[in-house]
Amino acid sequence: MPQRYQLLIRDRHGFERTVPVSRSVTLGRQSLCDVVLSDSMISRAHLRLELQGETWWAEDLGTTHGSTCGEQQLGRAIWTPGTPLRLADGAYVITLLCSDQSSSELHLQAILETAQLLAEEVDLEDLLEQSLDKLLAISGTDRGFLMLLEDGELTPRVQRNLGQELEGSIHLSMSSVRKVFETGDPIWILNVSEDDLLQNQHSIQRLELKTILCLPLLLQGRRLGVVYLDSRRPITEPPDRETFEAIVALCAIAIERTRLSEENLRSHVLATVGQVASSIVHDFKNGLFVLRGHADLLELSTEDPKVRHHSQKILQCVDRLTHLSQDVLDFAKVREPRRETVDLRSFLDAILEPLVPRAAEMGVNLHAEGASCLVKLDPGRFTRVMENLLANALDATQDLSGEILVAWHSVNGGVQIHVKDQGRGMPRRMIKRIFEPFFTYGKKKGTGLGMATVKKIVDEHGGSLEFLSEEGLGTEVIVTLPDHPITGVSKTLEASTGKNPVVRPDAP
């Protein structure tokens, strides 16, 4: 049986992919290379790999940042399978793998590895990334993305080696991708040069496309999403189409299973919150009211500093528990806002005024920008929105010098309020959970209901939320309130059926 070879390519971010090779190949940044490496540190033509008889040779093509094998700079040398090569100071590490497995054995192994996703307990984001990585590796393609149907629209969830603007980064128009989703008919093109229609398309010529695979994610006839994969080189050993479509189907099953599991867990949490709120929270607050009264009397009736110190500690704990109780009640009940017309400038200035000295003590500049602007809102309820957002911003900037900006301006059909900090930000995997009840990040004393309550009150006002954050670069929350809002109750019911706020990991 002839020896089979693959290149294992790992980039500086840890993403790995395998590329089958059976002949001499050139790796580099330009699209004419057999294997395209998009990092800017890589030269246009960086490395040439050549099979002579049964021996592989590796040659650096006179690059700026060089290539190394072990500790030695690479010129031209024999390359032994299993020996890693470092390109451009570690922008990529490539390793030659060899296997005696037949094509059918490789297909069976791929199916078994994909089926393993069904048995693993991972969150949806991790599963989507694992699924896309596996499909890229099996197909031998370089780039791709996976979209899911959310709120009636196809939404990109994960991608590899593509820019943020998918429309300008892929070789098919998004209308073609949506057509694959709507009709269920995949696009399976292993060599564009054999397709006269595609060869004549300007976008195909500009991007020098060689391979396109675009398949729907289907489960029992129901459309879940679509996966798109492409390559700027022909696939030397294309996957068996039936096997690959079976693997895509397994990914669809795993995705739906994980999504349903998360939805069931979320529903269970919400039901538990409602039960707790209706059964004990009111009685709990009554007990806290009595406890506060006795602690106040104890503090007022003595000059002993130790007794007053302990009384203050009791009062601090009572305040925290009272706040938690109110958050639970606010979250559990659907309320129609009691709207009043307020001047947003005066309203926000009054909320910020007592917080400015606290922020200054932390070395943080808290300030507001915006003109007088009339808006209809429930002052009492919306004060809680701003207090929660500002508390989060102050927590995020604690021990860091920077600023917190509260800005507002009119938009078409309403007004937008921005709360932007220069704090720690959040990692991508945490952002998607920000509106979950009882979820906290980076807080020692958080109740876990702050952002869930913010979302609920904004929903009641018929508004929307956008959450942007990047770890180390800060966070921005954008609240949009309409001039003619939907009633709070109907908006909240609509939100409970699946409409979610926008969360994005890239802070501007």
C-alpha positions, 0 to 999 in steps of 0.5 A: 500500500502506498504511503500517505502523507499529511501536513499538520499545520498549527498557527500561532493561535493554536488552530490546527488543520491537516492538508493531504500532500502527495507531491511537491508543494509550495507554502506562502502568503500569496494565493497562487501557493499550493497551501496558503498561510495568511499570517503577515509574517509569512513571505509570499512564497515561504517554503517548498516541500519536495518528495524525491523517491521516498524522501521529503526535502524542505527548503526555505525560499529566502524569506525575511523571517526565516524557517527553523528545524530544531534550533537550526536555520533552514536552508534546504534539508531532508525533512523527516516525518514527525519533525516540526518546522517553525515558520516566521518565528512561530507564526506557523508550525508544520509537521509531516505525518505519514499513515498506512491507512486506506481511504475507507479506514480514514473515513471510518475514523472520521465518522467515529471521531465525529460521533464522539461529539454526541457523547461529550458534555460541552457548551454550544460555542465549543461544540460549534468550533470543534465541528468546524475544525473537524470538517476542515480537517476531514475535507482538507480545505483551508477556511470556512464558517458555520451559520445557524438559524437564529430568530429567522436569520442565518447568523455566523457563529464560528469561522476560521481564516476569514475576515469579519465581513464574510460577504467580502471574504468568501468565494460565493455570494451570501445569497448562494449560501442562503439558497443552499440553506433554503433548498437543501441542495449542497454545492460540491465543487472540487475544481473550479477550473472544470466549471465554466459558469463559476470560472466566468464570475469576477469574484471567483477570478479575483480570489483565485478559487479552487475548491468550494463545499457548502452544505446544509445542516439538516435534522429530520428535514428541518434546517438548522444552518449551513457550513461553508468550506473553501480552499485556494488550492485543489484538494489532492485527496477529496473526501468521499461525498457520501461519507462527508455528508454523513459526518455533516449530519452527525454534526447537525445532530450534536449541535441540536442536542447541545442547543436543546440541552442548554435551552432546557437548563435555561428554562429550568433556571427561570422556573426555579427563579419564579418559584423562589420569588413567589414562595419565600422572597417576600417573607425574606424581605420582611425578616430583613426589614426587622433585622435592619431596624434592630441594627439601626437602633443598636448603632444609635444607642451606643458610642462603643466603637466596636459595637458600632463597627459590628452594627455597620457590618450587619447593615452592609449584609442586610443591604446586600441581601435586600438588593438580591431579593429585589433583583429576584422579584424584579426578574420574576415579574413582568411589569408594564412600565409607568412611563413619564417624559423625562429629560435624559440629561437631567435624569442621567446626571442625577444618577451619576452625581453620587458615583463621581466621587467614588469613581475618583477615589478609584482613579477613574474619570466618570463623565457624561456626554449628551444634549438635552433629550426628551424620552419616555421611560419609567424613572424608577425602573430605568434607574436600576438599569443605569445603576447596574450598568455603572456598577459593572463598569466600576467593578471592571475598572477597579485598580485600573486607571481609565474612564467610564463614559456615559453618552446618549444621542438621538437615532432614527425612531428613538434614543441610544445610551452608551455606557463604555469603560476601559476596564478588563473586558470579558473573554469571548466564551463568557460574553454569550452568557452575560444575560443568564440569571445567576451568572457572574464574571469577575465579581466577588459579591455579584448577585448574578441577576444584574444584567438579566434584570437590565435586559428584562427592564429594557425589554419591558420598555420595548428597547434593545441591548447590544453588548460589546467587549474584548478582554483587556480592552474594555466593554460597551453596552448600548441601550436603544429605547424607541420613541413608540415602544411596544408594550412591555408585556408583549415585548417580554413575551416576545423575548421569551420565545427566542429573541436575544440581545446582540452580544459581540466580542469585538469592542470598537 
